[in-house]
Amino acid sequence: MKLFRHGPPGAEKPGLIDAHGALRDLSGVVADIAGTTLTPDSMARLAALDPSGLPELPSGTRLGPCVGNIGNVIGIGLNYADHAAEAGLTPPGQPIVFNKHSGAISGPNDDVWLPPGSLKLDWEVELGVVIGTRAWHVRESDALDHVAGYCLVNDVSERAYQMEMEGQWTKGKGYPTHGPIGPWLVTPDEVGDPQDVDLWLDVNGLPRQRGNTRTMIFGVAHIVSYLSRFMALQPGDVIATGTPPGVGMGHKPPLYLKAGDVMTLGASGLGEQRQTVVPSPATG
């Protein structure tokens, strides 16, 4: 099952993709793709629906973030062996954990804002994990039972804010529009093995990132179990699981985004995104 959210920013409604690829409105069935809608019983009820009875949405409908009312966005750093190598860093012995401000979340095709004076805006295609049931001190063998689905994430990062300012990485991860997710939330039965998902990202049509989740240092089950030792993960929480090689910071010399650049990215079974970098309204 593929779920999505549609409509104007801040007023998105839930939707479902039928077997023929048509976009269907779910707002008469559930209030949102968020919180308790993501629990196993609720997801089972949605899977049992006959989509043909749902209103079909017109072409050109805006797709919003595929999950609404997100409580926590948790990032995992340096989680691909080949990405750690390009950064010249030793692979971590435990997951590197950081928070990404929920206000950074945006739709898969929304513009990405270039902060005032930013010179080191970077891209990061990632597999996103969406929690469906509360996960607290869960065993790795049971961890995937707590996952409602998966989505595509662009963990847009301002590297100067992240790496050159005192404090934690959070400063470089939370700017508005710096967390496009979607287009869809895809249930685990359709994704299959989360450790065999192809990821790619291009900038202005040029290949920049190519990878597969099989090169993760810490797999999805380990990440969910590990995080649950330190926090009680809640339905609707999103985990960005790290990025494969090819980020701008890893190029020699580094490559960073500027106004007018276009990012296109995708993941096998999870759809595609497209964002144009524009000056932040804060510059006006």
N, C-alpha and C positions, 0 to 999 in steps of 0.2 A: 504494500500500500504506500502511495505517495501523497503526503499532505502538504498544504501550502497555505499562505495567507495573502490576501489580495485587498486592494483598495488604497486610499490615500494614506500617507504616513501618519501614524498615530491613531488611525481609525480602521485598521485592517480587519477583515473578516476571514473566517476559516474556509478552506476549500479542500477538495479531493480530486485527484486525477483518475479518470475512469480507464477501463481496459483499452480504449481506443485513443487515449491521449488527450481527451477533452477535459477542460477545466470546469469543475462543478462547484457550486456554492454550497457550503455546509452550515451556513449561519442559522438555518432553521432547525438544525440538529444539535449543535454545540455552540457555545458562546465564542470559543477561541481555541487555537491550538496552543494550549498552555496548561500548566498545573495539572489538575485532576483529569483533564482530557487525555493526558499522556499515560495514565495508569493502565495496567493490563486489561481490566474489565472494560474500561471505556474504549480502548483501542480495539478490543474484540468486537464491541458493538458497531464501531465504525466499519470494520472490515466486513461485517455481515450485511451492510446496507446494499441496496440495489441502486447504484449511482444513476441509472437512467431516470430515476424519479427526482433527481436533484436539478435545480436550474443550471443551465450551461452559461458560462461567462463569455463575454464577447472577446474577440481577438484584440490584443493590445492592452489587456487588463494589466495594471501594475502589480507586480509580485513584491510583497513585503518580506521582512525576515520570517523564516519558516516557523519560528517559535515566538510566542508573545509573552509579555510580562515576565521576562527572565530575571530570576533572582540573583544568580551568580554565573559569571563567565570565568572559567578557570583555564589558564594556559599552561602548557608543558613545554619547557625550553630545551633546546639541544637534544631532541629525541630521535634524531636520525644519525646513524653513524657517519654517513657520507656528508651530511650537513655539518656535523662537528668537525670533520676533517677539513672542509673548505674554510671553516672559520679559524682553523689552526688551534682548536681547543680540545682538551682531553674529554672523551665521552664521560658523562657523569655516572657515578656509582648508584645514585638514587635519582628519581625524577626531580627535575628543577620545576618548581611550582610558582606561578605568579597569577595575579588577578588582572583581568581586563574589565574596565568599567562597563557596566551594562548599557550606559548611555552611548557607547561606541557602536552598538548594534545597528545595522541598516539593511536595506533590501539588497538582493543580489545584483541588481542593475542600477542602483542609485549612484549618483556622483560621489566621489571621494574627495574630501576637502583637504587642500594643502594648507597647513597652519601658517600663520604669518611668520615670514623669515625662515621657514623650514627649508633645509638644504639636503636632508638625509631621509626622505620618506621612502619606505621600502615595502615590498610585497612579500607575502608568505601564504602559499596555498596549503590548506590543512584539512585533515579529516576531523569533522566535528562529531562529538558524542552527546546525545541528548538523554538525560536521565528520565526514567519513567516511574520508578518507585524509590522511596527513600532508601539510601544506601549508607549504612553506618556500621563499621567494623565487619564488612562482608569479606568472605573468603574469595580468593582469586577464582576458584572453581565455580563460584556462584555469581561472580560479578556481572557477567553479561546478562543475567536474568533481570538486572536493574536498568537495562538500557531500553528506552522506547524506540530509538532509531538513530540514524546517522544523517549528517548533512555536510555540505561543502562550506568551508570557512576561508575567508581571506583575512588573515591576522595582520592587517596593515600596521606598520610600526614606524615611528619616528626615531631613528637610531641615535641622533644626538641627544634627544630627551631620555632615551633608554640607557645609553652607555656612557654618556659624557657628563651627566648631571649626578650630583650626589643622591643617594637613596636607592630605591628599588626600581625594577624595570617598569612598574606600573605607569610611570610618567610618560613613557613612550608608547603605551598601548591603549590609552583610553580616550583619545580625541574623538569627537562626534564623527560618524561615518567610517571610522577605522575598524569596523567589524562586520562587513557584509556576510550574511549567512543565508543559505538556501541555494537554489530556488525551492527545494523540496526537503521535507523530513521523510526519509525513506526507512521503512520498518526493517528490522533485522532479517526477516525471512527473504526479503528481496536483495539485500546486500550480500548475504552469505558470509564468507570469512572476512572480518574486518582487517585481517592482516594480509589481504591480497587485493588492495584497492589502488588502482593507478591514479596518480595526481599529475596535473600539468598546469603551467601558467605561461602566458606570452605577454609581452609588452610591445605595443605598436606592431603586432604581428610577428615579432621575433621570439623564438623559443628562449625561455629563461629557466623554467623549472620543469624537470621531468623526474618522477620518482614513483615508488610503490611503498605501501605501508609495511611490506615485509622487511624493510630495512630499519624499522623502528627499533630503538634500543629497548624500550619498554612498551609492550603491547597494550591494547585497549583493556583487557581484563586486569592486567597488573595495575594499570593506571587507576581504574575505578576502585579496585581493592585498596591500593595505596592511599589514595585521597580519602577514602572512607575511614582511615585510621585517625585523621586529623580534623575532619569536618563531616557533618551529616549531609550528604548530597540529597537534594530535594527534586521532586518532579519538575521538569522544565529547566534545570540547571544545564549549562552547555560547557563541555570540555573541548578545548582546541588542543589537539594531541601532538603538535609539533609539525615542522616543515621539512621537506626534503631539500637537497642542495639546489643552488641556483638563485638564491636571494641576492638582491643588489649589493648588499654589504660583502658578499663572498666573491664578487667579481674583482679582477685586478686589471685596471683600477676599479674601484667601486662604481656601481651604477645606481643612481637614485631617480625617483620620480619627479616630474615637473608638471606644471599646468599644461593641459592638453594631451598628456599621455593617456593611453587606453590599455587597461589590463583585461585580458580574457583568461579564464581559468575554468578547470573542470576536474571531475573525478568520475571514474567508471561507476555507472549506476546512480550517480548523485546529481547529474545535470551540470549546467554551466552558468557562469556569471560573466558580466561585462560591466566595467566601471571606467568612467572618464575622470581624470584628476582635474579639479577646478579650484580656484582660489577660495579659501574659507571666507564666509560672509563676515567673519571677524575683522577682515582687512578693510571693509568698506566704511 
